[in-house]
């Protein structure tokens, strides 16, 4: 699935932020860490963005790399923490 094919507003928002952060476009299911697309500093910026943008707190076990590996995984995390 490409970024233009997704209709999930959280995924779309996260992909927009990732594009600005990395200066590259990413697919919703792209493994951002395997592709070398994120540095550790960028990963920290991503966590802060998710918390501020979606009004959630990511702590403890939720800080797992698997929750931030793809835009789709981050969207699932946002929905889970908002419910």
Buried (B, 14 or more C-beta within 10 A) or exposed (E): EEBEEBEBEBBBBBBEBBEEBBEEEBBBBBEBBEEEBBEEEEBEBBBEBBBEEBEBEBEEEBEEEEBBBBBBBBBBBBEEBEE
